[in-house]
Amino acid sequence: MSRDTSTGKVFEQIVLPALDHAGYRYQTQVYIGDKPNNRKHIVDLVIEAIDHKIIVSKKWQQSGGTAEEKIPFEVIMLARACQEFNYKKAYLVLGGTDHNIKTSTQGWTLRQWYLSGELQDWIDYQQWVEIITSDAFIAKINRREL
């Protein structure tokens, strides 16, 4: 069975109209600078608020996979980007489903741990990066809290 790589488009079809409705300006797939390895750092969204810019990176998992293992590095890159490229904040939006043996649902096995903030014990990031679910992120947009 092939992997479904269209989940990013579905996410955009939900988030972008919410941003439009709330009056935010944004750009998608934005080059924000270089990573330490001199490769381009391209993020999913840059949102322009009244007096600041916000980075948004999304990760989606609804089957077994390695997206969740990439989260710590993504957090490091987002915190670095905020510090070096003058972004006020970054959101790392974790969408999809959690793995649940009882319901035979595939997906994240570490999402709840990331959302709990316990990654802070290993990486100092909470000043710059907020790890959040896709539903909570949309709610922030709707309340104009970005």
C-alpha positions as CSV (number, residue, x, y, z in Angstrom):
1,M,0.0,0.0,0.0
2,S,1.4,3.4,-0.9
3,R,1.7,6.2,1.5
4,D,-0.8,9.1,1.4
5,T,1.2,12.3,1.0
6,S,-1.8,14.5,0.4
7,T,-2.5,15.2,4.1
8,G,-0.5,18.5,3.9
9,K,-3.0,19.7,1.3
10,V,-5.9,18.8,3.5
11,F,-4.3,20.6,6.4
12,E,-3.9,23.7,4.2
13,Q,-7.6,23.5,3.1
14,I,-8.6,23.8,6.7
15,V,-6.0,26.2,8.1
16,L,-5.8,28.7,5.2
17,P,-9.5,29.6,5.1
18,A,-9.5,30.0,8.9
19,L,-6.5,32.4,8.5
20,D,-8.4,34.3,5.8
21,H,-11.6,34.5,7.9
22,A,-9.6,35.8,10.9
23,G,-7.9,38.4,8.8
24,Y,-4.3,37.1,9.0
25,R,-1.9,37.6,6.1
26,Y,0.3,34.6,5.4
27,Q,2.6,32.9,2.9
28,T,3.0,29.2,2.3
29,Q,6.2,27.2,1.8
30,V,8.5,30.1,2.8
31,Y,12.3,30.0,2.7
32,I,13.3,31.6,6.0
33,G,17.1,31.1,6.0
34,D,19.7,28.4,6.0
35,K,20.0,25.5,8.4
36,P,23.3,24.9,10.1
37,N,24.1,22.4,7.3
38,N,23.6,25.3,4.8
39,R,20.5,23.7,3.3
40,K,17.4,25.9,2.9
41,H,15.0,26.0,5.8
42,I,11.5,26.1,4.2
43,V,8.5,26.2,6.6
44,D,4.9,25.4,5.8
45,L,3.6,28.9,6.8
46,V,4.7,32.3,7.8
47,I,1.9,34.3,9.4
48,E,2.0,38.1,9.7
49,A,0.3,39.4,12.8
50,I,0.1,43.1,13.6
51,D,3.7,43.6,14.8
52,H,5.4,40.3,14.4
53,K,5.8,37.2,12.2
54,I,5.1,33.6,13.2
55,I,6.5,30.4,11.8
56,V,4.2,27.3,11.4
57,S,5.5,23.8,10.7
58,K,3.0,21.0,10.5
59,K,3.6,17.3,11.0
60,W,0.8,14.8,10.3
61,Q,0.7,11.1,11.2
62,Q,-2.1,8.7,10.8
63,S,-0.2,5.5,10.2
64,G,3.0,3.9,11.5
65,G,5.9,6.0,10.5
66,T,8.8,8.2,11.5
67,A,7.3,11.7,11.5
68,E,7.3,11.7,15.3
69,E,11.0,10.8,15.5
70,K,11.8,14.0,13.5
71,I,10.0,16.2,16.1
72,P,13.0,17.0,18.3
73,F,15.1,18.1,15.3
74,E,12.2,20.2,14.0
75,V,11.9,21.9,17.4
76,I,15.6,22.7,17.4
77,M,15.4,24.2,13.9
78,L,12.3,26.3,14.7
79,A,13.8,27.7,18.0
80,R,17.0,28.5,16.1
81,A,15.0,30.2,13.3
82,C,13.1,32.4,15.8
83,Q,16.3,33.5,17.5
84,E,18.4,34.0,14.3
85,F,15.8,35.3,11.9
86,N,13.7,37.4,14.2
87,Y,10.4,35.5,14.4
88,K,8.4,36.0,17.5
89,K,7.2,32.5,17.8
90,A,6.9,29.1,16.0
91,Y,4.0,26.6,16.2
92,L,4.7,23.0,15.6
93,V,1.3,21.6,14.7
94,L,0.8,17.9,15.2
95,G,-2.1,16.5,13.3
96,G,-3.5,13.1,12.6
97,T,-4.4,10.3,15.0
98,D,-2.8,8.7,18.0
99,H,-2.0,5.0,18.0
100,N,-4.6,3.0,19.9
101,I,-4.4,-0.8,20.2
102,K,-8.0,-1.1,21.5
103,T,-9.5,0.7,18.5
104,S,-6.9,-0.6,16.0
105,T,-6.1,3.1,15.2
106,Q,-2.7,3.7,13.7
107,G,-0.8,6.9,14.2
108,W,1.3,8.8,16.7
109,T,2.8,6.9,19.6
110,L,4.6,10.0,21.1
111,R,2.3,12.9,20.3
112,Q,0.8,13.1,23.8
113,W,4.3,13.1,25.3
114,Y,5.3,16.0,23.0
115,L,2.1,17.9,23.8
116,S,2.8,17.4,27.5
117,G,5.9,19.6,27.3
118,E,8.2,16.9,28.6
119,L,10.5,17.4,25.7
120,Q,11.5,20.6,27.6
121,D,13.5,18.3,29.9
122,W,15.8,17.5,26.9
123,I,15.6,20.7,24.7
124,D,15.1,24.3,25.8
125,Y,12.5,25.5,23.4
126,Q,9.3,26.7,25.1
127,Q,10.3,30.4,24.8
128,W,10.0,30.2,21.1
129,V,8.1,27.0,20.0
130,E,4.7,25.9,21.0
131,I,3.8,22.3,20.2
132,I,0.1,22.1,19.6
133,T,-2.6,19.9,18.0
134,S,-4.2,21.0,14.7
135,D,-7.6,21.5,16.5
136,A,-6.0,23.8,19.2
137,F,-4.2,25.7,16.4
138,I,-7.4,26.3,14.5
139,A,-9.1,27.5,17.7
140,K,-6.2,30.0,18.3
141,I,-6.7,31.3,14.8
142,N,-10.5,31.6,15.3
143,R,-9.9,33.5,18.5
144,R,-7.3,35.7,16.8
145,E,-4.7,34.7,19.4
146,L,-1.6,34.2,17.2
